[in-house]
Amino acid sequence: MKIAVISLTGNGRILSGKIAAGLGSRHSVTRFCHTSHSDDDSVPFDSLNSLTERIFGSYDALVFLCAVGIAVRVCAPHIVSKLSDPAAVVVDDTGKFAVSLFSGHIGGANALAGKIAELIDATPVITTATDRHGLFSPDIFAKQNRLVICNMNAAKAVAAAVVNGEKVGVVCRYPHGAVPAELTECTGGSIGICITDKAGDRPFDTTLVLMPENLVAGIGCKKGTSEEKTEEHIAAVFSANGLDIRRLSAAATIDIKADEPGLNGFCKTHGITLRTFSAEELMRAEGEFTHSDFVEKTTGADNVCERAAVCAGGRLIVPKTCGGGVTAAVAELAVNIDFERKDDLCFI
């Protein structure tokens, strides 16, 4: 994760060094110190407003060493949604408190505040109701299990119902472990969660639909194929097969295509990883694949898209489809829902 640690004072600069040292073993940390209190290991800045505007969308988390009010004012113009905003944590420059400011669950600010508090012997300040009461949190559960939240209003309604002690149902279309006490497995009711591969699967009057990010797009393309052409073809393949593009978790291709701008642009737009495999690795994939003498002659593998999707760990569900200089196939990764998973938060 990319973390920015921002300080304004001399004490803040010292604390920022401790925080960066503690987080740096697992994350990419950049220290930004005001020019009046900077050092050789930091990036100096003059205006906190200008700095925040510049980096807000480029980092996964922002750690401010200043007053909460200052952080609120500089962040306020840039806040859009808990689904996309970076985590924000505020630490006072005496190091007594680490406050989770926003994006506590999905962004990971609650976990980050807790980790920073451990590093500098501070008190974490977490105000999220489900955390304070030790209750099931739908958005943190979704993040831990790589599930897409299809409706944030429904997520808020479920969280409120849990906090208020109301009956919240759950329908899970996948193998799963024990359900927490706050949820009841049932087939319908007034409010509940449905874990499914279809956004329209809504067994409750108010249904929080959660879909797994478990699809891999195997992609082959002609040299120089644009991002627009790649997007157009992948979208068409998903639509034609009744697959929701929000479930896309990765793309896969042969290593000689690793630097294709269109392919990389597609992955960046969708926030996914591009996995690459050598021709030898592709040819070791098990299964029946569409054979092409031309592809084998030019790449060393008789099929790129299908084999790459399978090499990424999935089961082929959509075979090779061609269009616009792009070939695409889709594989599905196995899903096992764990309601007790605690080890997948990005900052722990």
N, C-alpha and C positions, 0 to 999 in steps of 0.2 A: 504494500500500500504506500501511496505517496502522502507524507505528512509534512505540513508546514508549521513550524514553531515560531511564533512571533512575539517579540518582547520590545518594551518601550523604555525600561529603566535599567540601571546597573544591576539591581537584585534580579530583575527579570532575565537579564542576559546570563547570569550565573545559573539560574534555574533552568533556562533553556538548554544549556550545555548538559546538565544532568539528565533532563528528559530525553534529549537527542541521543545521549550515550546509552540510555536504557532501552529505547525503542529501536535504535539503529541496527541491532543484530537481526531483526526480522523485517524491518521496513526501510523504505527510502525516506530519510528525514532531511529537510532543509531548514536551517535556522535563518530567520530574518530578524535583524536587530536594528533598532533606530540608530541613525548615524551618530548620535551623541553618546551611544553606549554599544558600539559594535566591536568585533574582534576579527582576527584573521580567518576564523572558521565560519563566519556568518556572512550573509548577504545584507549590506546596509540599505536602509530606505529612509526617505524623508517624510513621506505622507502615508499614514495608515489607511486613509480612504483610498488613495490611489493604489496602494499595494493590494488591498483586499479586492478591489475591482479587478485587478490584473490576475490574481491567482485563484479567485473563488471557484472557478469552474475547472481548474487544472489540478487540484489536489483532492484526495479522498478525505482528508481531515485537516482542520485548522485548529491549532492550539494557541490561544491568546493568553499572554501573561500580562494582564491588566485588569481594570475594573469591568464587571459584567456590563455596565451601562455603555462603556466605550465599545465593547465587542458587539453589542446589540445594534448600536447606531451604525457601525460601519458595515455590518452584514445585512441589515434590513433591506436595503435596496436590491439585493441580489438573491434573496430567498424566493424559491419558486415552489418546490414540492419536496416532501420527505422522501419521495422515491428517487430524487436526483440530487438534492443538496448534499454537500459534504458534511461529515460530522463536525460539530463545533464544540470545543471544550474551552472553558475559561479557568485559568489558575491565577489567584492573586499573587502579587510579586513577593509576598512573604512565604509563599508555599504552604499555606494552611489548608486551603480548599481547592478541590478540582471539580468544577461544576460542568455537568452535561447540559449544554445550552440548547441545541436542537439536533435533529436527526439521531435521536437516542437509540432507537432500535435498528432500523434498516441501515442507517449510516454508520452505526457502531459507536456513537458518542458515549453511551452509557458504559460500554465495556472499556473504551479508551480512558474515560475519566477514572474508572476503577484501577486500570493499569498504571496510569500516571500517579494516582494517589499512593500506590504501592511503592513506586520508584522514589518518591520524594517524601514519604511518610506524611501524607496529607489526608484529609477527610474527603471522601468522594461525596458529591452532592447529586443524588439521582431523584428526580421528582416524578418520573413516570409512574402512574398509579399501579399498573400491574407489577412493576418491579418492587414498589414500596410494600405491597401486600403479598409478594411472593407468588403471584398468580400466573396462569398461562397467558402468554402474550401472542396474539396471532401473527403480528408482523415479524417478531423475532423468530418465531417458529418457522415462518415462511423462509426467512433468510437462512436459517440453519439447515433447512432441507432443500434449498435451491428451488423454491416454489415462486411462481409469478403471482402477485396479488392483482387480481383482475378488477377489483373495485375497492378503492380506499374508503369510501363512505361505509361500505359493508364491514370493512376491517375495523373501523372506529366503532360501529354499532356492536360488533362482537366483543371488542375489548370492554366497552361500557357494560354490556350484559354480564360479562365475567366478573367485573369489579362489583356489580350490583347483586351478584349471587343468583342471577337468573339462569334458567336451564338453557344451555347452548348445545345444540346437536352437532354431530359430525358424521359425514358420509365419506369414506375413503375408498376409492376405486383401485387402490394398490395395496400390496402386502404392507403390513404395519405392525408396530409393537403396541404395548399397552397405551391406552388413552388416559390422559390426566383426569383427575377427579372433577375438574371444572367442565368437562365435556361429557356428552352422553351419546353413544353410538345409537343411531336410529335411522329411519327412512324418510323423515320429514318433520315439519313443525314450524314454529314461528320464526326462529332464527338459528342459524348454524353455519357450519363450514363444509364445503364439498371439495375434496381433493380429487381432481379429475383431469382428463386430457381435453375436455370440451368446455369452452367458455359459457356455453348455453346450458350446461348441466346445473340446474338450480332446484334442488328438492325442497328448499325451505322458502318461506315467505320472504325473508331477508337472507340471502345466501352469499357468503363470502366464498367466491370461487378461487381456488389455488391450483395452478397448473405447474407441473414439473418442467424445469428447464433440462430436458433430457434428449434433445434431438441434435444430431450432428449432420451437417450438410457436407457431403463429399463433393468437391468441385474440381473440375478441369476446365481449362480455358485456352483460347488462342492467345498468343503473345500480344500484349497491348489492349486486351479487352477492357472496356471502361467499367467503372463502378456502376454506372447506370444500367449497362447491359447485364452485368452480374446480378444486380438487385432485381431487375425486371424478370430474369429467368428464375431465380430462386423463389421469388414471390409467387410466380405462376405455378411452379412445381408444388409449393406448399398449399396454395389455394385449390389446385386440381385434386389434391389428395386429402382435403379436409383437415389439414394440419395448421395449427396456429403458429405464426412466425415468432410469437413471443416465447415459444418453447425452445427456440434455437439456443444451444449452449456452446457450440463450437463449429468451426469449419475445418476441413481437412483436405490436403492435397499432396502432390508429389513435391519433393524438396526443390526441384528445379523451377518451381513456380512460386517460391517463397517470397520473391521480391516484386511480384506483379502488383502494380499500383491499384488497379481496379479491385483485385481480390482483397488486398490489405485495406483499401478504403471501405469496402463492404463490411469487413470485420470491425473496423473502427466505428462505423455508423451504428452497428448493432451491439457494440460493446462485448464482443466475443473474441476468443483466442483462435489464431490460425495454427493448426497443428500440421506438421509436414513429415513425410516419410520418404525414405529412399525407394528406388525401384525394387531393390531386393526385398525390403520390408513389405512393400505392397504385394509382391508376388508370393510372399509367405502367408498372406491372409487366407483363412480357411472359408470355403463356401463356393457357390457357383456364381460366376461373374460373366458379364457380357464381354466377349473377346473382340479385340480389334487389332488386326495385323499392323495397320498404320500407326496406331498409338504405341504399340510395342516397339516398332521400328524407331520411332522418334523419342520415346521416353525410357524404354527398357522395361516397361510394364504394360501388359495387354489391356489394362483398364485402370484409370486413375480414380474417378469419382466413387465408384462402388467400393473398390478395395480400400481407399483412404477412409471412407466412412466406417467401414468395419474395423480397420486398424485402430481407429480412435476408441474402440471398445463397444461399439453398438451392434445391434442386430438389424440387418438390411430390411427396410420396410418399403422403400420406394426405389425401384431400379433406375438405371441410367436413363436420363432424359436430356435431349439436346435442344438448343435454341440460342440464337444470337451469338454464336461463338463460344457458348458455355455448355458444359455437360454437368449434370447434377444428379446426385443420389442422396437418399436420406436414411440414416440409421438411428435406431432408438436405443438409448441406454436403459439398463434395468433400474427400477425405482423401488426403494424400500423405505417407507416413511418411519421416522423415529421421533416420537413426541418428546423424548427425553434428551435428545442430542444437545450437548453443551459445548462441544469442542470445535465448532465451525465458525465462531465469531471472528471477524477479521482482525480484531485487536487483542485477542487473548493469547 
